[in-house]
């Protein structure tokens, strides 16, 4: 279906927040600094104590709306409430500890104009590991040329997290948003649901979200058991799709699940579990890349994240300057 984009598309930015007023101020400041402003900015205060006080936040006249959940319901329930309250055609998501680059929304609007049939616009992020003192560029895959994005995404999350994605609101309505029952990986589940419904993806090859991660944080993004429970639930929801994959594709999917679990173990400072997970990777695949990654992981989180930093700074990598998962 071709969508009429002759009129500049409207974009809402949805930010869930829980007990991080200073971080939220920084996120809002990055939205307020956009060269091409958002039409709506919706903060969902997910049970913060004390509640978010809009008068202490950066001024966004006529654009900022603060909604409150008296009882914390989780980031994805907060995101759902936020996009449902939006009236804009598109929704961009931002976590309160992340930042948009100043030209993020301008680049997104340009991509919408360039790809009028697209429903999802996405891009890499620049990840800054605070304790390790290194940064690296995330590595999404351009799904535009892929014949079957759904099959490709069954193998792994080739988009990234919600702060790197802007979605046509009508598509969010169609699939009813994020699955709030999942304990983790709700973003990956969302991308699968959208691909199964035939959405079209457009990729911007530049990091437009800046993220900061701190190891040993202990949040849900570092909870390995919840990650595995979510992976199994997603596989059950898409059982027919996984049944159609080749043995090689299934092995790649299992390596993806294990590598994300390894990352979360490293974030939690659990090097022993990270090493055990990488031994499982080596039992699943014998690829040289998997072996190299496993060997580096054995050396601990600093070495693993430093390697990512060196890889991302190769000759074709962009170099901009980012812990909620």
C-alpha positions, 0 to 999 in steps of 0.5 A, a space after each residue: 500500500 502506498 502512503 501519501 507523504 506529501 505532507 510532512 509526517 508527524 512524529 511523537 516521541 514516547 519516553 517511559 521513565 521510572 525513578 530517574 528524573 535526572 536521566 529523563 531531563 537529559 533525554 528530554 533535552 536531546 528531544 528539545 534540541 532536534 533540528 526538526 522538532 517532534 510534534 508530540 513528546 509523551 513521557 509515561 511516568 511508570 510509578 516514580 516516587 516522587 512523581 515526575 514534575 513537569 515543571 522541573 523538566 526542559 520546556 517543550 511548549 505545547 508538545 510535552 505530555 506527562 502520563 502517570 501510572 500510579 503503580 509501576 507496570 514495566 517499560 513496555 506497558 508504559 510504551 504501549 500507554 504512550 503510543 496509544 495516547 499519541 495522535 501523530 502518524 509515526 512514533 519514535 521511542 526513547 529510553 530515559 537514559 538514552 539520547 537522540 542525536 540532534 538530527 535524528 528526527 530530520 533523518 527519519 523524516 527524510 527516510 520516510 519521504 525517500 521510502 513512502 511504503 515503509 512502516 518501520 525506520 531504524 538505524 544503529 546506535 552508538 553504545 558507550 560502555 561506562 566502566 570499560 571506557 570504550 564505545 562501539 557501534 551496534 550492528 543492525 542489518 538492512 532488511 530492505 533488500 531481504 526477500 523474506 524479512 520475517 524469516 530473517 528475523 526468526 534467526 535473530 534481532 537484526 533491528 536492535 532496541 526500541 530507541 533505534 526504531 520509529 514505527 508507523 502508528 497504524 501498524 502499532 494499532 494493527 498488532 496491538 503494541 508490545 506483548 506485556 506478558 513477556 519477561 524480556 525481549 519484547 522489542 524482538 517479539 514486536 519486530 517479528 510480529 510486524 514482519 509477519 504482518 508484512 511491514 516494510 523496513 527502511 534502514 538509515 546507515 548512521 548511529 542516531 541514538 546515543 546509549 550509555 551502559 554500565 556493567 553490573 547494573 542488575 536490571 532486567 536487561 542483565 537477567 539471563 533466566 528471564 531472557 531464556 524464558 522470553 526466547 522460549 515463549 517467542 519460539 512457541 508463538 512463532 512455532 510454524 515459522 521456526 519449523 520452516 527454518 533450515 538446520 543451519 538457520 536454527 543453529 544461527 538462531 540458537 547462537 543469537 539467543 546464547 550470545 544475547 544471554 552472554 551479553 546480559 551475563 557480562 552486563 551483570 558482571 557474571 563472567 563465569 556464566 558468560 564463559 559457560 554460555 560461550 562453551 554452549 555456543 561452541 557446541 552449537 556451531 564451529 564457525 571461526 567467528 564464534 570461536 574467536 568471540 568465545 575466546 575473547 569472552 573467556 577474558 571477561 567483560 572488559 576484553 569483550 567490549 574492547 573487542 567490539 569497540 575495535 571492530 566498530 572502528 574499522 574503516 567503514 564504521 561511523 564514529 559518533 559518541 549512550 543503562 536501561 534495556 
